[in-house]
């Protein structure tokens, strides 16, 4: 009888310890400015460059804007994420010339009106 009680106690102790060891860390902050994030930003800047033909100076300004907003996101817990994203887009659009803005807007309007626009 003692062996059964000891075996059950050992089993319970090991299973409880194992469940605590596998608990997920909820308070971990996401890794902004990670290589994956930088690669995605490069992809987006290259996509914009292919459409509106950015100068090297404009590319550098856009990268600085992206990095600054990444630091803001990493530093604080942002509650108004949409507003922050909107401000970032406005700053990026301010870097573009009026002709480039028109090209970008025309691309966005024509891009969604194709065959696969999500309607029916």
Secondary structure, DSSP 4 states (H G I P E B T S, - for coil): -HHHHHHHHHHHHHHHHHHHHT---TTPPP-TT-HHHHHHHHHHHHHHHHHH---HHHHHHHHHHHHHHHHHHHHS--S-HHHHHHHHHHHHHHHS-HHHHHHHHHHHHHHTTSTTSS--
